[in-house]
Amino acid sequence: MTTLSDLVTAIDNVIQDDSYLAKIPSYINQAMKEISGGVRMSANGQISPPLPDLYAYSTVTTSTTLPYVSMPDTYQRKVFRISDSSGDVLSPPMGGDYYSFALFMKQIADLRLTEAGSIYRLAVKGNKLYYQGIPTAAETIYLHFYRKPVDMALDGDVPDGLPDHLALRLLKHKVCAEIFGEALEDGQDNSGNGVKYHTAKFYEAMIDLVDFIGIDGNPEYYGGGDFIDGGVCD
């Protein structure tokens, strides 16, 4: 397994600047978050899909006065299913997914977001989950999403969520491109070459990552009720 120590050594061998050595782990952890959060692929402009191993299941508790609740601390992206304490699905806005906040605002009864009662519509906006109505007693809501990766701190820690056969290439080239982009280059005549090389190699590795994990998308279903599964993959 590729460890933090392996990554630091590989990057240090490329950078060859002792002033960066102590900072390399923080660059690695930031690169990991950016990869898991989605990278815009240069070939087609689409965002890379979530890392399957970062799937998470957690809960939030509704307020009795506010129309929103903060998302779990571990949340990073793509809420794709929400249910109540009975296991029944809580619908996103009709015609969209849980991120269709504009549709949410069009489909609620009170634009002041003060409607009391059972929850009939939800949408994620930023780091908050909005809902209408507002339950008169706090309710537990169950969320399926993709979480943030756990930072690496110890030499033996491994990248959280990355396939091992791609971890070294992805993180090494991503970090090297970032550091070279901060004006650390191998001579005035070669300014920019390090950024270009490592950026290109990073995107090559990202294509391999996307091919390996695939796109986990769903078809659209138009049932007899008001729930539409948008089937959106990001």
C-alpha positions, 0 to 999 in steps of 0.5 A: 500500500502507498503510504504517506512516507512513500508519497513524501519521499517521491515528491521530495525527490522531484522537488529537491528543496528542503524548505518544502519538506515539512509542508509536503504532507499538508499539500498531499492532504489538500490534493486528496480533498480536491481529488475526492471533491471532484476535478474538472476533466480537461477532455470533456469539462465534466467533474470526476465522479465520487470515490466509491470508498468514501460513501457514507451514511449519517444523520441530522436532526431537524430544528423546530424553528429553522428551515435548515440544518447543517450537514454532517461534518464529514459531508463533502459531496453528492447527497443522493438519497434522504429518508425519514426515521421510517425509511421512507424517501424524502423527495427532492424538488420535482424535476431535479435532484437534492441540489436543485435549490431554485426548484425547491424555492418554486415548489414550496408553499411559503417563500418565507420558509416558515411553513410548519408541518411534515417535511415534503421537500428538501434541497442542499444549499452550501453546507445546509440542508433546507426543508419545508415544512418544519416539524413541530418536534425534532426529527432524525433525517438519514443521509446518503452521501460521499464524505471527506477523506481522512487526513494522513498524519503518520508515516504509515497512513494511506490515502483514504479512498484512492485505489492503491495502484493510482494513489502515488501517481495522482498525489505526486503529480498533483502536489508537484504541479502545485509546488512548481506553480508557486514559482519553484522551477528548475532554472529560469530557462525552464520556467513553467516546464514543471507545472506543465509536465506534472499537470499533464501527468496528473490528468493522465492519472485522473483519466485512469481513475475515472475509467477505473471507478466508472460513473455511478449514474441512475436512469430517470424514473417518472412515477405516478407520484410527485417524486422524480429521481433525477439520476444526476451523476457529478 
